[in-house]
């Protein structure tokens, strides 16, 4: 999955909390969110004089991207055969975030698991060929 596909997939599946998501889809989305938030913070500061985190454009983007980001995190945990409820670790300062990042970096669990079949883009990113899904 490339950068554009990941953004499109993130917004198209913004309320999908039940399937699986590949590492590439997750990390491309995170890169998009980081770049967009940074650019919008710069624009907020330049145009409105707001500080970097509370400007209107950045706040609007964070509101729009919150649910897709949460859904992608849950689907990424599903891809490693973990329940989405593990996302609650985010509320444990530092340790919870470290554990989640380690799990998000884990490779796709091969074959189907209790959350569904492997992500279709897994085959393309590993040079196996396109999947017939």
N, C-alpha and C positions, 0 to 999 in steps of 0.2 A: 504494500500500500504506500502510495506516495503522499506528499504533503497535501495536495489538493483533495485527493480521495479521502484522506483522514478527516479533513475539515467538513467535507460534504457528509461523510458517514456520521460524524459526531452530531451534526445538526439534524440529520434525517432520523437518527436513532436516539433522539434526546430524552425520550422517556422509556427506553428499552433497558430494563434492569434484570432481564432474565437470560440473555444469551451470553456469548463469549466474545472477547475482543483481543486481537493480536497485540503483541508488543509494539509493532510499528504504528498501528492505529492509535494506540494510547500515547506514545511518546511524540508522534507528530502533532497530535492534538495539544499536548502540554506545551510544545514549542510554540504553536500558534497562539495559545492563550497567553503565554509569557510575552511574546512579541507584541501582540495586540494591546495588552495591558500597559506595557512600557511605552509604546507609541501614544496611546491615548493619555497617559499621565503627562507626557511631554507636551502634548497639545493642550491639555487642561491647564498646565502651568503657563504656557505661552499665551493662550487666548484669554483665559479667565483669571489667572493669577492664583488659582487654587493650589494647595499643596499636592504632592504626588499621589496620595491614596484616596482623597475625598472629592476629587473633581467630578463634575457631572458626567462627562463622557466615560471615564474609567468606571464610575459607579454603575452606569447603565450597562456597559459591557460585562462587568462582573455579575450583574443581575441576570443578563441574558445567558451567560456562559456557565452559571452555577450548576443548573440541572444537567446539562450535557456532560460537564466535567465529572460530576458525581456518578452519573450513569456509566461513563467510560471506566471510572475507577472500579465500580462494582463488576462490570463485565470483564475487566482485566483480572480481578481476583477470581472470577468464575473460570477463566481460562487456566488458572493454576489449581483448579479444583478446591477453591476456598469459598466460603459463604460471603456474600456481600455485606453481611453484618460486621465483618472484620473492619469495614470502613470506620466504625466507631472508634477504632484505635487512634484516629486523628485527634481525639480529645485528650489523649495522654501526651503531655508536652514532651517534645523531642523524641522520646523512645518510640511512641506510637508511629510517628512519621518515618522514623528510620526503618521500622519493621515493614511498614507499607511499601516503602521504596524498594526494599530488598525483594519483597514478594512481587511487585510490579516488574522487576527486572528479571524474574525467573522466566525460563523458556516456556513456550506453549506445551501443555500436557498433550502428548500425542494420542490421537484417537478420540472418540467421543467420551465425555464424562457426564456426570449427573446434570450438568447445565447445558448440554447439547453437543452438536458436532464441532469439530475444529473450525476455527475461522477460515473462510474461503481464501483470504489473502495469504495465509500461511504458506500455501504451495508456491505462490509466485515469489515470495521473498526468499525462499530457500532454493530456488532454481529447479524445482521439481516439475513445473509446468502448471497450467491453469487447472483448477479443480472443476469438476462437472457437478456443480451444485444447482 
